[in-house]
Amino acid sequence: MEATRERQRVGDRHSDVPIASALPEIAIGHLNALNDTLAALRGQVRRIERWGRLIADRFAAGSRLLAAGDDEAVRQARHLAAELAGHGDTLALDGPGAGGGDPDGRAADLAALVTAEARAGDVVLLLSATGHTTGMAAAARAARAAGATVLTCCGCCPNPLANAADDAVCVPGTASVVHEAQLVAVDLLCAAVDAAARAGRDAEPAR
């Protein structure tokens, strides 16, 4: 009981300390950096909206969405493919860094997968924190060679991946901050596809 009362007294003494001053400086720095990156993403919302319409149109035409990411973005690519599976045919491809192993080997594997899977009219969306990962640009070039449209959400431009894509959403920041912003970008894109698909259905003539 005495120990409990002492903890309560300690908590009371610190209850009036501003939250910001109680947080480690590194956390405040991270939040500030994330705020800057999200501000940059906010300026790209119209582009993401156009992507949503493009993907919805391609789904309606029978084309597919192929998504891949490097390192931590692998999970985001899988999430994107799963979320949009209700609208059309989607496929998540494992990029460099997925499951460990040799990243250069996995980069080559991704380019080979894209070559095997991408078809004219498909949309290939590549997620990367930097845009400099070995093989991601090669995958973009392989997709374009197959006639697919390549979109990427990546770190600060210019970078090899953005240069190889048809269109890019580029946001500044460290890898960890860019990955967090990409989570938001993926959710925005899913919402944009949903909205475009609904608009398409509403525009269909009644039978």
Backbone bond lengths (Angstrom), bond angles and torsions (degrees), N, CA, C in turn:
res aa  C-N    CA-C-N  psi(-1)  N-CA   C-N-CA  omega(-1)  CA-C   N-CA-C  phi
1 M - - - 1.458 - - 1.521 110.65 -
2 E 1.341 115.78 -43.26 1.462 119.61 -179.42 1.525 110.56 -62.13
3 A 1.346 116.39 -40.56 1.466 119.99 178.98 1.527 110.31 -63.76
4 T 1.330 116.08 -38.59 1.466 119.69 179.33 1.517 111.00 -64.59
5 R 1.378 115.78 -43.77 1.459 119.24 179.57 1.517 110.96 -63.31
6 E 1.348 116.83 -36.36 1.461 120.22 179.69 1.526 110.48 -65.86
7 R 1.342 116.90 -41.60 1.467 119.34 177.49 1.522 111.10 -62.63
8 Q 1.335 116.44 -38.42 1.455 119.66 178.09 1.519 111.24 -64.49
9 R 1.377 116.52 -39.63 1.461 119.61 179.19 1.522 110.56 -65.28
10 V 1.341 116.38 -40.05 1.465 120.04 177.95 1.518 110.33 -62.94
11 G 1.340 115.83 -42.62 1.460 119.59 178.66 1.511 111.55 -63.38
12 D 1.348 116.80 -39.90 1.459 120.15 179.19 1.517 111.40 -62.99
13 R 1.349 116.28 -38.81 1.465 119.28 -178.19 1.521 111.10 -64.31
14 H 1.347 117.36 -28.92 1.463 120.84 -176.40 1.527 112.94 -101.99
15 S 1.326 117.05 2.12 1.458 118.99 -174.77 1.517 112.72 -67.33
16 D 1.345 117.29 -25.92 1.459 120.17 -178.43 1.521 113.02 -93.90
17 V 1.358 117.78 0.95 1.458 120.62 179.29 1.525 108.62 -74.52
18 P 1.338 119.13 127.85 1.471 120.23 178.52 1.520 111.14 -54.68
19 I 1.326 115.86 141.76 1.457 120.11 -177.19 1.512 111.19 -57.98
20 A 1.345 116.68 -42.04 1.465 120.11 -176.40 1.514 111.54 -59.51
21 S 1.348 117.06 -39.50 1.458 119.35 -177.53 1.519 111.60 -74.12
22 A 1.331 117.86 -19.21 1.457 120.63 179.70 1.521 111.88 -86.12
23 L 1.319 117.18 -16.51 1.456 120.18 -179.49 1.514 110.47 -83.36
24 P 1.330 116.41 147.09 1.462 119.24 176.33 1.526 110.08 -60.28
25 E 1.292 115.45 146.77 1.466 120.28 -178.73 1.523 111.61 -58.61
26 I 1.326 115.75 -33.77 1.465 118.61 -178.84 1.525 110.94 -65.42
27 A 1.336 116.78 -33.81 1.462 119.77 179.07 1.523 110.83 -68.28
28 I 1.326 116.24 -40.76 1.461 119.89 177.92 1.518 110.11 -63.51
29 G 1.325 116.28 -41.32 1.460 119.93 178.01 1.517 111.74 -61.75
30 H 1.343 116.12 -40.28 1.466 120.05 179.51 1.524 110.81 -65.30
31 L 1.327 116.69 -42.77 1.459 120.07 179.62 1.525 111.49 -64.00
32 N 1.327 116.24 -39.51 1.465 119.68 177.68 1.524 110.95 -64.11
33 A 1.341 115.84 -42.22 1.464 119.94 179.25 1.525 110.61 -64.94
34 L 1.336 116.34 -41.20 1.461 120.03 178.92 1.523 110.84 -63.88
35 N 1.322 116.31 -38.66 1.461 119.99 178.43 1.527 110.95 -61.50
36 D 1.336 116.61 -41.80 1.468 120.55 178.47 1.528 111.08 -63.78
37 T 1.335 115.97 -41.93 1.465 119.90 -179.15 1.524 111.21 -67.51
38 L 1.324 117.01 -40.82 1.462 120.07 178.31 1.527 111.33 -67.23
39 A 1.334 116.45 -32.38 1.467 119.34 175.61 1.525 110.26 -63.18
40 A 1.335 116.13 -40.56 1.466 119.87 176.74 1.527 110.77 -65.16
41 L 1.336 116.63 -39.26 1.463 120.29 178.19 1.526 111.00 -64.50
42 R 1.321 115.94 -36.72 1.465 119.61 179.37 1.533 111.13 -58.52
43 G 1.311 115.80 -33.80 1.454 119.46 178.30 1.519 113.86 -72.77
44 Q 1.337 116.93 -7.64 1.464 121.74 -179.09 1.536 112.68 -106.58
45 V 1.322 116.30 9.02 1.468 119.79 -174.58 1.525 111.72 -61.18
46 R 1.329 117.86 -39.67 1.467 120.23 179.77 1.528 111.12 -62.45
47 R 1.317 115.86 -38.82 1.471 119.44 177.91 1.533 110.04 -63.91
48 I 1.328 117.08 -44.64 1.466 120.75 178.67 1.528 110.39 -61.72
49 E 1.325 116.58 -37.42 1.466 120.31 176.98 1.529 110.61 -62.26
50 R 1.328 117.04 -41.40 1.472 120.24 177.03 1.520 110.88 -64.05
51 W 1.338 116.37 -39.16 1.465 119.79 176.79 1.526 110.45 -59.95
52 G 1.328 115.93 -41.78 1.459 119.54 179.85 1.520 111.76 -60.02
53 R 1.335 116.41 -42.79 1.470 119.60 178.22 1.525 111.04 -65.85
54 L 1.335 115.95 -40.29 1.465 120.04 179.10 1.524 111.07 -60.99
55 I 1.332 116.49 -48.42 1.464 120.42 -178.35 1.521 110.74 -64.15
56 A 1.339 117.15 -42.48 1.466 120.05 178.53 1.526 110.80 -61.24
57 D 1.324 116.69 -41.41 1.470 120.25 178.56 1.533 111.15 -64.45
58 R 1.326 116.30 -41.12 1.466 119.24 -179.81 1.527 110.89 -67.48
59 F 1.337 116.71 -39.32 1.467 119.32 175.16 1.532 110.41 -58.66
60 A 1.332 115.84 -44.83 1.464 120.16 -178.43 1.525 111.58 -62.69
61 A 1.335 115.77 -27.94 1.465 120.41 179.78 1.522 112.48 -87.21
62 G 1.341 117.06 -1.04 1.456 120.82 178.40 1.511 115.14 93.04
63 S 1.329 117.57 6.06 1.465 120.65 178.25 1.522 110.21 -85.04
64 R 1.314 116.03 172.39 1.459 121.33 -174.02 1.525 111.81 -115.50
65 L 1.332 114.31 163.17 1.460 121.91 168.89 1.517 108.12 -109.79
66 L 1.321 117.00 122.84 1.462 122.88 173.25 1.521 107.51 -108.93
67 A 1.320 117.31 129.14 1.464 121.49 -177.40 1.518 110.06 -125.36
68 A 1.322 115.52 139.60 1.465 120.73 177.68 1.518 108.87 -148.88
69 G 1.320 115.51 152.83 1.456 120.73 177.33 1.510 110.10 -143.47
70 D 1.321 115.77 161.81 1.456 119.49 175.77 1.527 109.64 -105.52
71 D 1.310 116.03 150.62 1.467 122.57 177.34 1.532 110.76 52.28
72 E 1.347 117.18 -124.67 1.463 120.52 -177.11 1.526 112.34 -66.03
73 A 1.313 117.66 -23.14 1.465 120.90 -178.14 1.522 112.49 -71.57
74 V 1.333 117.62 -10.58 1.468 120.52 176.09 1.528 109.88 -56.64
75 R 1.327 116.74 -44.81 1.470 120.36 -179.18 1.525 110.94 -63.70
76 Q 1.319 116.34 -38.07 1.458 119.96 -179.48 1.526 111.05 -66.17
77 A 1.332 116.06 -38.32 1.465 119.91 177.59 1.524 110.55 -64.17
78 R 1.323 116.53 -41.71 1.466 119.91 177.88 1.527 110.77 -63.95
79 H 1.324 115.47 -41.46 1.467 120.37 179.06 1.526 110.45 -62.19
80 L 1.324 116.76 -44.26 1.462 120.71 179.49 1.525 110.95 -60.33
81 A 1.328 116.56 -46.92 1.464 120.38 -179.50 1.527 111.03 -61.76
82 A 1.328 116.74 -40.71 1.463 120.33 -179.79 1.525 111.59 -67.32
83 E 1.332 116.88 -41.96 1.461 120.84 -177.84 1.525 112.16 -65.99
84 L 1.319 117.09 -34.45 1.462 120.43 -175.84 1.527 113.07 -94.46
85 A 1.324 116.99 0.99 1.469 120.28 -178.38 1.520 112.03 -62.10
86 G 1.326 117.25 -25.27 1.455 119.91 178.62 1.516 113.72 -73.06
87 H 1.327 116.56 -14.49 1.465 120.57 -178.95 1.526 112.77 -97.93
88 G 1.322 116.55 -24.85 1.457 119.30 -176.93 1.513 110.86 -176.90
89 D 1.308 115.46 -169.39 1.463 121.77 -177.57 1.524 109.37 -81.80
90 T 1.321 116.63 121.76 1.461 121.39 -179.57 1.519 110.08 -126.94
91 L 1.320 115.05 155.95 1.458 120.56 178.59 1.516 108.93 -148.16
92 A 1.338 116.51 126.30 1.462 121.61 175.31 1.521 108.91 -95.10
93 L 1.318 116.19 126.76 1.460 122.30 178.44 1.518 108.78 -108.43
94 D 1.323 117.69 134.26 1.460 121.06 179.35 1.520 110.15 -75.23
95 G 1.334 114.97 124.17 1.454 120.40 179.62 1.512 111.93 -96.90
96 P 1.344 117.34 -171.65 1.461 121.51 179.71 1.523 111.22 -58.32
97 G 1.324 116.56 133.89 1.454 121.32 178.80 1.508 113.52 97.69
98 A 1.322 118.48 -10.72 1.463 120.71 179.83 1.515 110.04 -74.98
99 G 1.316 116.49 121.80 1.455 121.06 176.06 1.510 114.84 73.12
100 G 1.329 117.49 14.87 1.466 120.24 179.10 1.511 111.42 75.28
101 G 1.324 115.93 -155.96 1.458 120.00 -179.33 1.510 112.07 82.01
102 D 1.305 115.17 -167.99 1.456 122.02 -177.26 1.524 109.97 -77.07
103 P 1.353 119.23 113.77 1.456 119.91 -177.73 1.519 113.01 -63.32
104 D 1.335 117.45 -34.52 1.460 119.23 178.34 1.523 110.72 -65.24
105 G 1.342 115.48 -39.88 1.455 119.22 177.65 1.512 111.57 -64.63
106 R 1.327 116.59 -41.03 1.459 119.89 179.14 1.524 110.85 -68.40
107 A 1.323 116.89 -32.96 1.459 119.82 176.64 1.523 110.35 -62.68
108 A 1.330 116.10 -43.52 1.464 120.10 177.04 1.522 110.43 -64.51
109 D 1.341 116.22 -38.36 1.461 120.17 177.89 1.527 110.86 -61.40
110 L 1.340 117.08 -40.58 1.458 120.40 -179.13 1.525 110.81 -63.37
111 A 1.322 116.74 -45.94 1.465 119.79 178.75 1.527 110.67 -59.97
112 A 1.336 116.25 -39.32 1.465 120.06 178.64 1.529 110.94 -67.28
113 L 1.336 116.75 -39.92 1.463 120.55 178.02 1.524 111.06 -62.46
114 V 1.326 115.39 -44.40 1.463 119.47 179.66 1.523 110.25 -62.14
115 T 1.319 116.15 -43.00 1.464 120.07 178.36 1.523 111.01 -59.42
116 A 1.341 116.24 -39.18 1.462 120.55 -178.22 1.523 112.82 -75.72
117 E 1.339 117.23 -32.25 1.463 120.18 -170.68 1.526 114.50 -100.78
118 A 1.321 118.12 -35.54 1.467 120.56 -172.34 1.523 111.24 -71.06
119 R 1.323 114.20 139.94 1.455 121.07 178.36 1.530 109.06 -130.24
120 A 1.306 115.93 161.51 1.461 120.10 177.06 1.526 109.86 -56.94
121 G 1.321 116.55 131.66 1.456 121.50 -179.05 1.509 114.08 96.22
122 D 1.337 118.38 -19.13 1.463 121.02 177.16 1.527 110.19 -68.45
123 V 1.323 115.06 160.50 1.463 121.75 171.09 1.519 107.63 -113.12
124 V 1.314 116.96 127.45 1.464 122.47 176.92 1.523 107.29 -112.10
125 L 1.332 116.33 118.57 1.462 121.21 -179.21 1.522 108.99 -111.09
126 L 1.321 116.14 122.41 1.460 122.69 -176.19 1.524 109.84 -115.23
127 L 1.331 115.68 129.47 1.463 122.48 -178.72 1.520 109.86 -111.97
128 S 1.319 116.35 128.72 1.463 120.95 179.58 1.518 109.05 -150.01
129 A 1.328 116.41 139.92 1.461 119.78 179.43 1.518 112.21 -71.50
130 T 1.326 117.06 -26.38 1.464 119.91 -175.00 1.521 113.31 -121.36
131 G 1.321 116.77 -32.95 1.457 119.96 -172.92 1.510 113.17 84.10
132 H 1.329 116.16 2.92 1.465 120.65 -177.38 1.528 112.93 -110.16
133 T 1.350 118.49 2.61 1.454 120.59 -178.21 1.528 110.55 -64.53
134 T 1.326 114.90 134.40 1.462 120.16 -179.45 1.527 110.90 -56.59
135 G 1.281 116.96 128.32 1.455 121.54 174.42 1.509 115.66 95.83
136 M 1.331 118.78 -21.60 1.463 119.29 -179.95 1.525 110.71 -66.47
137 A 1.324 116.55 -42.89 1.466 119.64 176.90 1.527 110.49 -65.23
138 A 1.337 116.34 -36.82 1.468 119.91 177.38 1.522 110.55 -63.38
139 A 1.332 116.61 -38.41 1.462 120.32 177.43 1.525 110.85 -64.62
140 A 1.333 116.16 -38.98 1.463 120.10 177.96 1.524 110.76 -63.26
141 R 1.316 115.86 -43.52 1.470 119.31 179.38 1.528 111.26 -65.19
142 A 1.336 116.04 -38.06 1.466 119.80 178.44 1.524 110.95 -64.05
143 A 1.325 116.23 -40.13 1.463 120.25 179.86 1.524 111.11 -65.58
144 R 1.319 116.12 -43.65 1.467 119.19 179.89 1.527 110.99 -65.90
145 A 1.330 116.02 -35.91 1.466 119.32 178.03 1.524 111.15 -63.52
146 A 1.339 116.03 -28.37 1.467 120.54 178.64 1.525 112.45 -82.83
147 G 1.325 116.98 -5.10 1.457 120.68 -179.70 1.509 114.52 94.26
148 A 1.342 117.29 8.21 1.460 121.27 178.32 1.527 110.13 -83.83
149 T 1.317 115.49 158.49 1.459 121.97 173.55 1.518 108.19 -93.79
150 V 1.330 117.00 128.64 1.462 121.43 -175.10 1.524 110.20 -108.47
151 L 1.322 115.46 123.29 1.458 123.22 175.37 1.518 108.17 -117.15
152 T 1.327 116.62 146.62 1.460 118.97 177.37 1.518 111.03 -142.00
153 C 1.321 114.78 143.14 1.461 122.32 169.41 1.515 105.87 -115.38
154 C 1.325 116.25 117.81 1.463 119.21 -170.74 1.523 110.37 -149.10
155 G 1.329 114.95 -175.67 1.448 121.29 179.93 1.516 112.11 -72.72
156 C 1.311 114.15 -167.60 1.460 121.48 -172.08 1.528 112.36 -55.52
157 C 1.312 115.95 132.83 1.469 121.95 177.24 1.536 109.87 -92.23
158 P 1.336 116.58 156.50 1.462 127.06 2.16 1.523 112.11 -79.97
159 N 1.319 115.77 155.10 1.456 122.27 173.75 1.529 107.43 -154.80
160 P 1.328 118.13 163.89 1.471 120.25 -174.75 1.522 114.18 -58.94
161 L 1.340 116.98 -38.28 1.459 119.45 -178.51 1.525 111.10 -67.48
162 A 1.320 116.90 -47.58 1.466 120.29 179.27 1.519 111.10 -60.87
163 N 1.323 116.12 -38.49 1.465 120.16 179.67 1.529 112.08 -65.36
164 A 1.340 116.50 -29.88 1.467 120.66 -177.71 1.520 112.94 -87.33
165 A 1.336 117.34 -12.68 1.462 121.47 -176.54 1.527 111.24 -89.28
166 D 1.326 115.50 164.99 1.462 120.72 173.97 1.520 111.55 -76.80
167 D 1.324 116.67 -33.28 1.464 120.76 179.49 1.522 108.10 -154.31
168 A 1.331 115.74 151.42 1.465 119.60 -174.83 1.522 111.31 -142.92
169 V 1.318 115.22 140.67 1.460 123.07 165.44 1.516 105.98 -103.27
170 C 1.311 116.58 111.89 1.463 121.81 -177.02 1.522 109.52 -111.52
171 V 1.316 116.71 131.94 1.462 121.01 178.58 1.523 109.04 -131.43
172 P 1.322 117.79 140.53 1.459 120.86 -179.01 1.517 111.53 -80.69
173 G 1.324 116.33 158.63 1.455 120.42 174.54 1.512 112.56 138.27
174 T 1.324 115.20 170.53 1.456 120.72 175.19 1.523 109.45 -69.04
175 A 1.325 116.45 166.59 1.463 120.40 -177.78 1.526 111.52 -57.37
176 S 1.331 117.34 -43.83 1.467 119.60 -177.18 1.522 111.38 -65.30
177 V 1.325 116.94 -39.94 1.463 120.81 179.85 1.527 110.93 -69.30
178 V 1.327 117.05 -41.14 1.463 120.36 178.42 1.527 110.48 -63.15
179 H 1.329 117.56 -39.99 1.469 120.28 177.73 1.526 110.61 -60.03
180 E 1.329 117.03 -41.27 1.462 119.96 178.91 1.527 110.68 -64.90
181 A 1.320 116.63 -41.39 1.463 120.22 178.15 1.521 111.04 -65.44
182 Q 1.328 116.98 -33.28 1.464 120.03 178.81 1.524 111.52 -65.75
183 L 1.326 117.38 -32.06 1.465 119.66 175.06 1.524 110.08 -59.01
184 V 1.326 115.72 -43.06 1.465 120.59 177.96 1.525 110.09 -66.16
185 A 1.337 116.51 -43.69 1.467 120.56 -179.26 1.527 111.45 -60.53
186 V 1.329 116.67 -40.66 1.468 120.41 178.87 1.525 110.49 -63.34
187 D 1.327 116.94 -43.30 1.465 119.81 178.47 1.530 111.05 -64.17
188 L 1.337 116.75 -40.44 1.463 120.26 177.45 1.526 110.95 -62.38
189 L 1.323 116.26 -41.37 1.462 119.95 -179.67 1.525 111.11 -65.23
190 C 1.326 116.61 -42.32 1.472 119.87 177.49 1.528 110.49 -59.92
191 A 1.339 116.30 -42.38 1.462 120.05 178.28 1.524 110.90 -64.53
192 A 1.335 116.74 -37.73 1.466 120.70 179.66 1.525 111.29 -66.40
193 V 1.330 116.96 -40.18 1.467 120.26 177.05 1.525 109.93 -65.20
194 D 1.334 116.64 -43.38 1.469 120.50 177.86 1.527 110.55 -56.39
195 A 1.346 115.96 -48.23 1.464 120.59 -177.61 1.527 111.14 -63.85
196 A 1.328 116.52 -42.65 1.466 120.20 -179.46 1.526 111.23 -66.33
197 A 1.329 116.69 -39.32 1.468 120.18 179.08 1.526 110.82 -65.18
198 R 1.336 116.62 -41.06 1.468 119.96 177.72 1.524 110.96 -63.66
199 A 1.340 115.60 -42.92 1.464 119.71 179.51 1.525 110.72 -62.19
200 G 1.326 116.31 -38.21 1.457 119.98 178.34 1.512 112.33 -65.09
201 R 1.336 115.86 -41.11 1.471 119.24 178.88 1.526 110.84 -66.60
202 D 1.339 116.05 -40.21 1.465 119.77 -179.23 1.525 111.61 -65.75
203 A 1.341 115.86 -28.85 1.465 119.76 -177.75 1.522 112.73 -81.31
204 E 1.329 117.52 -12.13 1.462 120.43 -179.49 1.526 110.28 -69.11
205 P 1.324 117.55 136.62 1.473 119.50 179.47 1.525 111.37 -65.83
206 A 1.300 115.31 143.61 1.468 120.36 178.98 1.520 110.06 -67.14
207 R 1.335 115.04 143.24 1.461 119.86 -179.74 1.520 110.47 -104.75
